[in-house]
Amino acid sequence: MAIDRVDLPTVTAMLEDNPALAKVRYYTQDSPQTGATFLTRNMDPWVQWTPEIRADNLAIARLLIENGSDIEGFGGYAWSSGGRPLHIAANHDNARVARLLLEAGADANALARDRPPLQWSVGQGVRVADTAAVLMDGGAEYNLLHLVHFKLLGRLAEEMGDRINNLFPVRDAEPTSLLHIAAVRNDFPDVVQWLLERGADPALVDANGMTPKQVAVAANRSDAVRALLGLERAENPEPARDAQRARRRRAAMERWRRIEPISGDSPKGVISMTDIAIDTVELEPQPALVVRRKVAIADLGEALADIRPRVFQHIAAAGPSTGLETSRSTSCRGAERSRPCTSAPTKTWARSGAK
């Protein structure tokens, strides 16, 4: 599609031949509910952005608007389905097209998927700061937290006044302060320092009952931020989301293996591996085999290769009425078998949960 390629000559020729194309709405698998327009498609073309392509993209948007394309029409595709042109431009840091849409009368606070355009920018952070500033200039509603989030510190200095320690509303969360927002980010030591130099209170309690210091500790933020807040260097520099995984990796290094019978009769042969969920297998009443081995996920294949022969040795001792389906590649080895081999492989003896 010429729109996807940002092919300005082709789009120009098509619109000159048939201006009504600018108003067309079409439906695809990517946008089955709202459909899409060429204007919304132009907000997110399948190209690698260059200055030349951005210039052509802006020219195509202007041509579509001049020929009557709906500047508030829903469209997009895949994840951006249901977005208006301004929302999609905001998310993709298309500042010049966003300005064009606002000049043409697009509503800076119109909702798409229950969010205004500026909120579509929030998830992209600092990299879309230029477009966020265009939206604010065009009438988008915002508060000082947005200025911290996008690192628009010049604008923040002009508008902050004596509100540096005020609490501001947050979408889907409790009100919080500027320093709280900066302290939770691992790449904002410059913003933290900027706020502290202007009187931000690191002991201020927000609506969640947390101070910026507590937020930095709970989120295990970088040493630079911790130092600016007067905290000691973190003992564990890993982000909190990786801490548990790291502990499990260290514990997995200390592997242990034990094979033992369970006294008495048991209806099941139990295959149990720490960190790996494997279903139990049905056996006739007999002493059950227990294989316990702590392994790292990376060593799963080696562990199964080691355990599998032991399990099949146990199955063979159970006799022909176990009711197990075994794979030909494993059950047909050796001179002694508990039952004839089948002509084709069947299901394996255990399910690991991964297909």
N, C-alpha and C positions, 0 to 999 in steps of 0.2 A: 504494500500500500504506500502510495506516495507520501502520505502524512507520516507514516512510521519512519520513512527514510529522510524526512525533512527535505523533500525534493521540491524546492520552491518553484522552479520553472514548470514542472508538471502540474503542481497544484494551481499555479496562476493560469495556465492554459485551460485546465478543467473548469475553473470558476468563470473564466471569460466565456467559455462555451455554454455553461449551465450554472448560473449563479445560485439556483435553488439547491445545489449540493450542500451549500453552507448550512442549510436548515434540516438536512437529513438526519434521522435517528435510526440507527440500525442495531440489531441484536445478535449477539454471538454467545458461545459457551462461556466466555469470560465475563459477560455482562448480561445474563439472561433476564434479570428483573428490571433494571432501569434502562438497559440499552446504553448506547454511547453516541456521541456526536463527534464530528471531526474536530471540533474545538477542544473537547475534553481529551480526545486522543492526542492532539497536538501538545498537550501539557506534559505528556510522558512518552515521547517517541522512543523507538528501539535504536538508539544511537549512542556513541561515545561523544560527550559534549566537547566542542571546541568553540572558540570565539566566533568562527564563521558560521557554524551550525546554530549557535544561539541567535545570531543575527537573522538567519533565515527562518528560524523558529518564530521569532518575534514578527517578522514580515508575514508569515503564514497566518498567525493569530490575528494580525490587523486586517488581512484580506477577508478572513472568515467573519470577523465582527462587522466589517463594512458591508458584507453581503447578507447580513441578517442572522448570523448564528446566535443562538440563545446563550447569553453570558451567564445565566443562572441555571442552565439546564443540567440535570444530573447525567452522569456518564462514568467514564473510566472503565477499567477492566481489571479482572483478577482482584487483588487486594484493594485497589483503589475504586472498585465498583461502588457506585452510589455517591461519588464525590462531584462537587461542582468544579468548574474550571479554576476558580480562585483557590479552592482547597487543594487541588492537585498541584497547582503551581507553587503553593506555599510549602507543600511537603517536598517538592523537588528543587527548592532553592531557585526558582525561576523568577527572579526579582523583577526583571524588565517586563515580562508578560503579566506578572501580578500588578504592576503599576498601570499597564495598558488596560487591564480589566477594570481596575478601580476608576480610571479616568473615563471608561465607557459606562460607568454606573453600577458596577458589581457591588453587592452589599458585603462589607467587610466583616459583618457579624452574622451572615446567613448560616444556617445549620446544615450540615451534611453528616449523616450517621451520628446525629446528636451533638456535633461539635462544630464550633466556628473555625474559619481558616487558620487562625493563630494557633489553635490547639492542635491542628494537624502538623504544624511546624515544631511544636514542643518536643515531640519524640525524636526529632533529628538534631536537636541541640544547637551548639554554636555554629555548626557548618551552614545553617540556614539563617544566620543572624541578619544578613542583608535583607532577605525577603521578609523576615519578621519586622524589621524596622519599616519597610514599605507598608506593611499591613497596619502598623500602629499609626503611621502618618496618614493612612487612608481611612482612619476611624475605627480600627479594631479595638475592642475593649481589652484592657490589660491592667495589671498592677505592677508594683515594683519587683515582685518575685520574677516576673517575666524578664525584666531587664537584667537581673542577676543570672537567670538561666541562660540567656543568650549572650552574656558578657557585654552588654551594652552599657559600659560603665560611664561613658561621657553623658549619655542620656540620664542615667541613674543619678549622677552628681547634680544635674540640673533640676531634677524632679523630686529628689528625696527629701530635701528640707530637714526637719527634725524628726523624721519618721524612721530613722535607722533601726530602732528597736521595737517598732510596731509589729503586730502580727497581721498577716494578710491571708485571705482565703485561698485555698488550694482545691482544685477539682478532685473530687472523690477522696479527699483527705481533710484532716483537721487544720485550722489556721496555723501558720508558722512564720518565722522571721527570715530576714535576708541571710543572716549568718548561718542559720540552720540549713537553708538550701545550699549554700556554698560548702558547708562542712561535710555534707553527705557525698559530695562529688570528689573523686580521686584526682581529677585534673584541674582543680580550681584553687591551688594554693595562692595564686596571685590575687584572686577575688577575695579570699579569706583575709589576706594581708591588707588589701584595700579597705575592706569593711572595718577591720580592727583599728586601722590608723584613723578612721573617722568616728570611732566611738562605739562600734558594735559591742554588745555585752556577751562574752562567752558563757556567762552563767544565767542568761535569760531562759526562763522556762516557757515553752510553747504550749499549745492546746493539747498536745499529747503527753505533757508532763515531762518532757525531755529538754535538756540544755544542749547547746551546740557541741560541748565537750562530750556529752553522753552519746550524741548522735555519731560523732566521729569514732568513738570507741566501739559502739555497737556495729557500725558499718566497717570497722577495721580499715579506716582510710589511710592514706599515704603518710609517711613520716613527716613530710613537709607540712601537711595540714595539721598533724598532731603537734608539731613543734610550734606552729603559729598559735595554737590554742593552749600552749603551756603544758602539754602532755608529754610523758616520757615516750621514748622510741618503742614501737610495738614489738613485743617478743616474737610474734608470728606475723611476718610481713604479707602473708597471702591474704587475698580478699576473703571475706567471711564465707562467701558462697562456695569457695574451694577448700575451706579448712577441713570439713568433715571428710571429703574425698581424699585429702592428703593423709589424714589419720588412718583411713582404711588402707591406703597404699602401703604405709609404713608397717601396719600390723600384718598385712599379707606377706611381707618379706619373711616373717617368722612363721614359716609353714610348719604344720605338723600333720602326721598321717597316722591313723590307728585303725586296724581291722580286728574286730572282736565278735564272737557270737553272743547272742542274747539268750540267757538261760530260759528254758521252757519253750513251749510251742508258740509260734506267732503266725498269724495269717498273712503277714506281709514281709517282703524283703525290702528294706528301706535303704535308699540311696540318698545320703544327706551330705551336701557340700555347703559350707559356709560361703556366703556371698553369691551362691548360684542356686536358683530354685529349680529342682528337678523333681518331677512327680514320682510318687511311690509306685511300685509295680506289684501286681498280685501274684502270690505264690500259694501253693498248697501248704497246710499247716506244717511247720518245721522250724528249726532254729533259724532265725533270720540273720542275714548278713548286713552288717553296718559298715559303711565306708565313710569315714569322715576325713575330709582333707580341706585345709584352708588354702585357697589359691587366689592369685590375682587374676582379674578378668583376662589380662593379656595372655595368661598361661592356660586358658580354658581348654584349648585343643589338646595340649600335652597332658593335662590332668585327665581328660576323658579317655585318651588313648591308654593311659596307665590303669585307670579304674575299670574300663570296659571288659578286659579279659577276666578279671576277678569276678565280676558280676555274672558273666556267662558261665564261668566255672561253677558258680553257685546255682545258676539256673539249671545247668545240666544235671547236677546232683539232685534236683528236685523231682526229676522224672518227667514223663511225657505229658502230664495233665496240668501243666502250669497255666495254660491259657494265654501265654505270652506270644506275641508276634515278634520275631527277631529278624534282623537283616541277613540276607544271604551271605553278604561279604564276611560277617562275623560268625554266624551260627553254623556255617558249612565247613569250617576249618577243622582239621584233625581227623583221626581215624575213628574216634568214638563220638557218636552223636545221640542225643536223646530222641530224635525223630528225623525222618527223611528230610532232605533239603527240598525246598520248593523250586520250581523252574524259574521263578522271577522274584526279585527282591520284594520284601514287604516292609511294613513300618518298623522302625527301630524300637528297641526295648524301653527307651525312656524318652521323655519329651523335656527339652530344656527351656521351653517357652519361647525360643527364638526359631522362626521358620527359615 
